[in-house]
């Protein structure tokens, strides 16, 4: 019976190994597709009545809510960009084999294990008004009053850079490791300087990977929530869109409105992703090469 069933599938051009995708497909449907579709449909059911787009009209007509989009972008875009720019030279230096590489790599990715809450606590202890950084500046009489680096924009920004850099570093390092090193040696043989080799060979091959790395770090940063509360100013300069969705759901108990805000949040992310992918396709359309 089993052989006959497999034979029928083969006659219809169905590879039985495709059934191995079934568990992953169910997982994606239950944990991603269904929640998204449910949230989308819920956003069109306003609690206070009105048209199907009433929740979206409520959000965009309220400047206090609408401005959370710009606030989140002002935090997430620079943080993601800085993570990528900082990861490139460090990963470039660490791509070869040398003694102590594993130790340095471990140190650079340690922030992954800290978590957002512990990172925020560390920032408050080190960069807060009574932290060691301000105490040193005050003791040296460099400043008269403590510099505010927490409970504002900079606190959230530093938190996102610390937690996002390890991901950017590991991704860039993996892309650099995939570039054929013989290309660099061939260019050096032809007289190209180190800067020329990086600008003409490494950077073009690395560009698609940098775009992907930027998008992943941006999505992580755009969904910022704990940092905006712990080391930011959630009622003012760091009131991000995720916080607006949380307040709508768990303070106002308007789940339909919260779903609409979440849909807007996803739409903004998709717009940024689309722009970067279009830029990536126009910048470079080749292969990143390989060591094989």
N, C-alpha and C positions, 0 to 999 in steps of 0.2 A: 504493500500500500504506500509506504513512504517513498519507494523508488518510483512508483507510478506518479505520485504527486510531484516529485522533483522533476520527472521527465516532462510533465505538463507545463510546469513553470519554465523549463528550459525551452520548450517549443514556442512559448509566448515571449521569449526574449527576456525573462526575468531571472536575474542571478540570485540564487538562494542566499548568497552572502549579504544581500541587501537587507535581509531580515535582521542582521546584526545591528542595523540602524534603528530598529523599532524601539528599544528601550530609551535611546537618546531622544528620539522623536517624541515619545510620550512625555519625557522629562521636560522638553522645551515647551510642549503644548500646555502642560499643567502649570508650570512655574513662570512662563513668560507670555505666551500667546493668550491664554485665558485671562490672566490678570489684566493684561493690556486691553483686551476687548471689553472686559467688564468695566474697567475704569473709563474707557472711552464712552461706552453706552451710559454709564452713570453720570458723566459730565453733561449729558444732554437732558437730564432730568432734574431741573432746578427745584430746590426745596421750597422756595417761595412762589413757585409757579412762574408763568411767563413762557416765552418761546423756547425752543430747543437750544438756542444760542444765548440764553439769558445769563448763564454763568460766565461765559466768555465776554459778553458785553459788560457785565459787572466788574470783571477783572481789568479790562482795558480802559474802562471809563473812570476808574479810580487811580489817580496818580500815585497814591501811596503804595498800591499793589503793583501797578505797571512799572514803577521805577525799580522794582526788585530785579527785573531782567537786566537792566543796565548795571546795577550794583553787582550782580553775580558775574556778568561778563567782565567787568573791570577788575574783578579779583581773579577769575579763572584763567582768562587769556594770558595776562602777564606771568602768572605762576607757571602755567604750562610751557610758555615760551622760554622762560628762564631755566626751567628744568631741562629742556632739550638742549639749549645752548651750553649749559654747564656740563651736561653729560657727554657731549661730543669730544671735547679735548681730553677729558679724563678717560673715557673709554678708548680713545685713540692711543693714549699712552699705555693703557693696560691690556691692549689686545695681544701683545706678544707674550712670550714665555720668559719669565725671570723669577728670581728667588723672592719670595714674599708676596707674590701676586695674589695667592689665595687669601692671605691675611688681609691685604688691602681691600680686596673685593668684599670680604666679609664685613669689614668695618663700614664700607660704603652702603651696604644693604641692611645694616642693623636697624635703621629707623623703621623698616617694615615690621619688625617684631615689637616695636614700642606701642603702636596704636595711637589713635588720635587723642585720647584722654591723657595718656602719659606724656605725649608730646606737648600738649597744651599746658600741663602742669609744669613741665620743664621750662617752657617759655616764660611762664609767670614767675618762676623762681629765679631765672637768669636775666630776663629782660624787663621784668616788672619794675615799678617805681622804686621798690626796695630790693631789687635783685642785685647780683654782684656787678653787672655791667654798669648800672647807674651809680653804685657805691664807689666803683673805681673812678669813674668820671668826676664824681663829687669830691672824692679824696684828693685827686690831682688838680682840683679846681679848674677843670676844663669847662664845666658847665655850672651854673648857679642853681638850676632846678633839674630834677630828673627828666630825662627824655621819655616821652610816652611812646613805647613800642609794643604795648599790649592793650587789650580792650579797645582796639580801633582797627582800621584797615590793615596796618602793618602786622598786627598780631596774627590775623587770619592768613595773610600773605605768607609770612614766615612758616606758619604751620603747614600750609599746602606745599611749600617748597621742600620742607624737611620730609614730609610723608610721601611726596610724589617723585622726588629725585631718584630713589632706588629703582622704581619701575622704569623710569626713563633711561637710567644708566644701564640696566640689564638688557633692555631692548636694543639700545644703540650698540652695546658691546656685541650682542648676537648678530646684528646686521653687519658690523665691521668685520667680524670673524668670517662672514660669508663671502667677503670680497676676495677675489683671487689675488694673493700677494705677488704673483709673478708680473702682474700689470705694473705695480709700483717699481719692481726691479727693472723691467724693460724700459720704463720711462727714465729711470735713473741712468741706465746705460746710454740713453740718447741725450743725456745732459740736462734733464729737467731737475730743477731744484726741489727741495722738500715742499716749499709753498706751492710751486707749480703742480707738483704731483697731487697734492691734496685738493687744489682748486680744480684741476682739469680731469682727475681720475676718481679720487675717493669721494669727493663731494657729490658729483653727478650720480654715482652709483649708490651713494648713501641717501640721496634725497627722498626716494620713495619710503625708505625706512624711517626717516626723520618725520615725514608727514604722518605716518601711522603712529609713531611714538607720540607726536604732538596731540593727535586726536585722542589717544587713550588717556594721556595725562590730563587733557582738557576735560574729558567726560568725568574723570575722577574728581577734578577740582570743581567742576560746575555743580556737582551734587553735594557740595560742602554743606554740612549742617552742624556737627558738634563744635568745630573750630569757630564758627561764626558766633556761637553762644558762649563758649568757654574763654576765648581770647579775643573776641570781637566786641562789637557794640550792636547787639541784636535789635535794639529799638531804633537805631540810627544808621550809621555808615556801613554796617555789615548786615543789614536786614536782607538776606538773600531769598531767592524764590522758593527754595526748599523750606525755609522757615515760614514763609507765607502759607504754603500748603499745609504744614504741620498745624499752624494756628487755626486755619479754616477747619481742619478735621477734628482736632482734639481740644480746642478752646471754644470754637463756635459750633462744633458738632454738625457742620454742614459738609457732609462727605461728597456730595455732588459738586460743590464748589471747589473742594480740595482736589477732586479728580480733574476738574477743568484746569486748575493751576498746574497739576502734574502733567497734563497733556500739553500745555503751553511750554512747560519746561522741556519736555521731550522734543517738541517742535523746534525750539531754539537750538537745541543740541544738534538736531538733524540738519538745520540750515548751516551751522558752522562746519559740520562734517562734510556736507555737500560742497561747500566753498573750497575747503582744503583738498578734497579729492579731485575737484576740477583743476585746481592749481597744480596738483601733483601730476595729473595726466598730461597737462600741457608742458610741465617742466621737463619731464623725462618719461619716455615710453619704453625704454629698453629693459634688459634684465640686470639684476644685481650681481650676476656672476656667481662663481662658486669655486671651491677649492678642488673640485673634481676635475 
